[in-house]
Amino acid sequence: MGDEEVPGARGTEAALPDRRAPIGRRVFLSMAALGAVGIVIGSRVQRVVGSAVGTGLGGLLPGGDRFRLYTITGSFPVIKPEQYRLRVGGLVERPLELTLADLQSMPSTRLVRDFQCVTGWRVPAVHWEGVQLSHVLDLAGVKPGAAALTFDSYDGADTESLTIDQARLSDVIVAYRMLDAPITTAHGGPVRLYVAPMYGYKSLKWLSAIRLVDNLEPGFWEQNGYSVDAWVGASNGRTDAPIR
Amino acid sequence: MSDELVSPTSGAAPPPVVGSRVAAPSVGRLLRFDGVERVAHWANATLFTVLMATALPLYFGSIESFVGRRALVADIHTWCGVALPIPLIISLAGPWGARLRRDVRRLNRWSSEEVRWLRSFGTRTVVNADKFNPGQKLNAAFIGGSILVMLASGSILKWFQPFPLSWRTGATFVHDVLAAAIFAVVAGHVLFALTHPQALRAMVTGTISKAWAERHAPGWLAEELTSGLVPDEASSPG
């Protein structure tokens, strides 16, 4: 339509531009429509793009470790390493209060594993170091009748959950090193959970307490609709490659 | 109503004065942007700059590690994002926005020559160039669309609870891809501005020389001359 010319009008009105085609509006509305479609089905598009380029869209962009940091409370709790305490309580024989030095003196486990977020991004080959959660459970002594663990965060808002069997997996650790350095405040330091085979929200940051309970209590994100058994690639309606 | 006061079709009226910031263009110069348009542009540019500057440490952990204060950076990013449409809405909404509204209509409408330029991917030259070249028109539409889509996707990232989980993933995807495109387009816009100092100065002072208009916007100059808004050297005293 915009290309239509009025016969005979060219000669006299050549000096005046024929501003007719509303291309600007079309560009604007196309972007709005594409944006809306992208939001609604973007998770599927991203998976196709992600499998094409290997490590997800972040792989296309240079630099950085490509973690995306989320907070529930809007700020990071700052905990000095020497003031850090991990309380282990609930249905245990021996309630514990562990310092960072206590954790560091225990047998350490190193893992090199991807970190997969339920919102689609994945950071390849992150170095983790910490104590196997099963070791901490053995120190405290799990009472019969305990079925699950509840984790609390120093942010005062986030909570997480695992069954006892999940907590005893060899790649579930109480981590104090990450990315070849002590864990930064932004990444949940000085001590956080790392649940390798599950989506990132399970790896609770700023770990303050572990409570043994008789019934699993869904954590913060799980109360907001995320899967309780958060296996990478087999939950939350996603098909990411499992972490190994 | 107030549109009429500053319309170029209102005959041989003196140059429009929209707010006290606009001085009447001196002889041989045209008013390209009035005060409202310039304030809107620079307010928008400031918000985009802050948003892009705060986006980098939020996205790249390596930058975050020496910027620090992530929570503050994230708050600045969020609230500048929420504020993004405000300068445009305020400057478009009132009687003061007549010139801006007219320029938005102008940015929207493409001549057949400009459409051919677009179809040739910018290789054909536009002879009877308008006040804005088609690249500028495309930039304006892209920035407008970006504001809408970044605001929507960013809001879903920030206030995700009412939305389905997969939307959060989709919004992340859209916010990232469009952010990369915005960095490219804004870099191009700034590069063009720096290599075209006269056009850049027009966005600061408001006026541009007739000689520039003859070269870069003859279609616009012809319109302004016929509307009698441009002082003509030949007929002006001295």
HADDOCK unambig.tbl for C-alpha pairs under 7 A between the chains (distance, minus, plus):
assign (segid A and resid 2 and name CA) (segid B and resid 112 and name CA) 6.02 0.50 0.50
assign (segid A and resid 3 and name CA) (segid B and resid 112 and name CA) 5.03 0.50 0.50
assign (segid A and resid 15 and name CA) (segid B and resid 219 and name CA) 6.38 0.50 0.50
assign (segid A and resid 15 and name CA) (segid B and resid 222 and name CA) 6.90 0.50 0.50
assign (segid A and resid 16 and name CA) (segid B and resid 219 and name CA) 6.27 0.50 0.50
assign (segid A and resid 16 and name CA) (segid B and resid 223 and name CA) 7.00 0.50 0.50
assign (segid A and resid 17 and name CA) (segid B and resid 111 and name CA) 6.12 0.50 0.50
assign (segid A and resid 17 and name CA) (segid B and resid 128 and name CA) 6.78 0.50 0.50
assign (segid A and resid 17 and name CA) (segid B and resid 219 and name CA) 6.34 0.50 0.50
assign (segid A and resid 18 and name CA) (segid B and resid 111 and name CA) 4.90 0.50 0.50
assign (segid A and resid 18 and name CA) (segid B and resid 112 and name CA) 6.90 0.50 0.50
assign (segid A and resid 19 and name CA) (segid B and resid 109 and name CA) 5.01 0.50 0.50
assign (segid A and resid 19 and name CA) (segid B and resid 110 and name CA) 5.02 0.50 0.50
assign (segid A and resid 19 and name CA) (segid B and resid 111 and name CA) 4.35 0.50 0.50
assign (segid A and resid 20 and name CA) (segid B and resid 109 and name CA) 5.28 0.50 0.50
assign (segid A and resid 20 and name CA) (segid B and resid 110 and name CA) 5.74 0.50 0.50
assign (segid A and resid 20 and name CA) (segid B and resid 111 and name CA) 5.86 0.50 0.50
assign (segid A and resid 21 and name CA) (segid B and resid 109 and name CA) 5.26 0.50 0.50
assign (segid A and resid 21 and name CA) (segid B and resid 110 and name CA) 4.98 0.50 0.50
assign (segid A and resid 21 and name CA) (segid B and resid 111 and name CA) 6.54 0.50 0.50
assign (segid A and resid 22 and name CA) (segid B and resid 108 and name CA) 5.16 0.50 0.50
assign (segid A and resid 22 and name CA) (segid B and resid 109 and name CA) 4.58 0.50 0.50
assign (segid A and resid 22 and name CA) (segid B and resid 110 and name CA) 6.24 0.50 0.50
assign (segid A and resid 23 and name CA) (segid B and resid 108 and name CA) 5.87 0.50 0.50
assign (segid A and resid 23 and name CA) (segid B and resid 109 and name CA) 6.22 0.50 0.50
assign (segid A and resid 23 and name CA) (segid B and resid 110 and name CA) 6.16 0.50 0.50
assign (segid A and resid 24 and name CA) (segid B and resid 107 and name CA) 6.46 0.50 0.50
assign (segid A and resid 24 and name CA) (segid B and resid 108 and name CA) 4.04 0.50 0.50
assign (segid A and resid 24 and name CA) (segid B and resid 109 and name CA) 6.63 0.50 0.50
assign (segid A and resid 24 and name CA) (segid B and resid 137 and name CA) 6.75 0.50 0.50
assign (segid A and resid 24 and name CA) (segid B and resid 138 and name CA) 6.67 0.50 0.50
assign (segid A and resid 24 and name CA) (segid B and resid 141 and name CA) 5.10 0.50 0.50
assign (segid A and resid 25 and name CA) (segid B and resid 108 and name CA) 5.87 0.50 0.50
assign (segid A and resid 27 and name CA) (segid B and resid 141 and name CA) 6.01 0.50 0.50
assign (segid A and resid 27 and name CA) (segid B and resid 142 and name CA) 6.81 0.50 0.50
assign (segid A and resid 28 and name CA) (segid B and resid 141 and name CA) 5.48 0.50 0.50
assign (segid A and resid 28 and name CA) (segid B and resid 142 and name CA) 6.50 0.50 0.50
assign (segid A and resid 28 and name CA) (segid B and resid 144 and name CA) 6.46 0.50 0.50
assign (segid A and resid 28 and name CA) (segid B and resid 145 and name CA) 4.61 0.50 0.50
assign (segid A and resid 31 and name CA) (segid B and resid 145 and name CA) 5.53 0.50 0.50
assign (segid A and resid 32 and name CA) (segid B and resid 145 and name CA) 6.22 0.50 0.50
assign (segid A and resid 32 and name CA) (segid B and resid 148 and name CA) 6.92 0.50 0.50
assign (segid A and resid 32 and name CA) (segid B and resid 149 and name CA) 5.99 0.50 0.50
assign (segid A and resid 35 and name CA) (segid B and resid 149 and name CA) 5.69 0.50 0.50
assign (segid A and resid 35 and name CA) (segid B and resid 174 and name CA) 6.39 0.50 0.50
assign (segid A and resid 38 and name CA) (segid B and resid 170 and name CA) 5.71 0.50 0.50
assign (segid A and resid 38 and name CA) (segid B and resid 174 and name CA) 5.84 0.50 0.50
assign (segid A and resid 39 and name CA) (segid B and resid 167 and name CA) 5.27 0.50 0.50
assign (segid A and resid 39 and name CA) (segid B and resid 170 and name CA) 3.95 0.50 0.50
assign (segid A and resid 39 and name CA) (segid B and resid 171 and name CA) 4.57 0.50 0.50
assign (segid A and resid 39 and name CA) (segid B and resid 174 and name CA) 6.33 0.50 0.50
assign (segid A and resid 40 and name CA) (segid B and resid 167 and name CA) 5.24 0.50 0.50
assign (segid A and resid 40 and name CA) (segid B and resid 170 and name CA) 5.90 0.50 0.50
assign (segid A and resid 41 and name CA) (segid B and resid 170 and name CA) 6.14 0.50 0.50
assign (segid A and resid 42 and name CA) (segid B and resid 169 and name CA) 6.71 0.50 0.50
assign (segid A and resid 42 and name CA) (segid B and resid 170 and name CA) 3.81 0.50 0.50
assign (segid A and resid 42 and name CA) (segid B and resid 173 and name CA) 6.14 0.50 0.50
assign (segid A and resid 43 and name CA) (segid B and resid 166 and name CA) 6.02 0.50 0.50
assign (segid A and resid 43 and name CA) (segid B and resid 169 and name CA) 5.23 0.50 0.50
assign (segid A and resid 43 and name CA) (segid B and resid 170 and name CA) 4.80 0.50 0.50
assign (segid A and resid 46 and name CA) (segid B and resid 173 and name CA) 6.72 0.50 0.50
assign (segid A and resid 63 and name CA) (segid B and resid 60 and name CA) 6.72 0.50 0.50
assign (segid A and resid 64 and name CA) (segid B and resid 60 and name CA) 4.44 0.50 0.50
assign (segid A and resid 64 and name CA) (segid B and resid 61 and name CA) 4.97 0.50 0.50
assign (segid A and resid 64 and name CA) (segid B and resid 62 and name CA) 4.71 0.50 0.50
assign (segid A and resid 65 and name CA) (segid B and resid 60 and name CA) 6.62 0.50 0.50
assign (segid A and resid 65 and name CA) (segid B and resid 61 and name CA) 5.55 0.50 0.50
assign (segid A and resid 65 and name CA) (segid B and resid 62 and name CA) 6.68 0.50 0.50
assign (segid A and resid 66 and name CA) (segid B and resid 59 and name CA) 6.64 0.50 0.50
assign (segid A and resid 66 and name CA) (segid B and resid 60 and name CA) 5.88 0.50 0.50
assign (segid A and resid 66 and name CA) (segid B and resid 61 and name CA) 6.29 0.50 0.50
assign (segid A and resid 67 and name CA) (segid B and resid 61 and name CA) 6.62 0.50 0.50
assign (segid A and resid 68 and name CA) (segid B and resid 59 and name CA) 6.47 0.50 0.50
assign (segid A and resid 74 and name CA) (segid B and resid 71 and name CA) 6.52 0.50 0.50
assign (segid A and resid 75 and name CA) (segid B and resid 71 and name CA) 5.30 0.50 0.50
assign (segid A and resid 119 and name CA) (segid B and resid 168 and name CA) 6.45 0.50 0.50
assign (segid A and resid 119 and name CA) (segid B and resid 169 and name CA) 4.34 0.50 0.50
assign (segid A and resid 120 and name CA) (segid B and resid 169 and name CA) 5.96 0.50 0.50
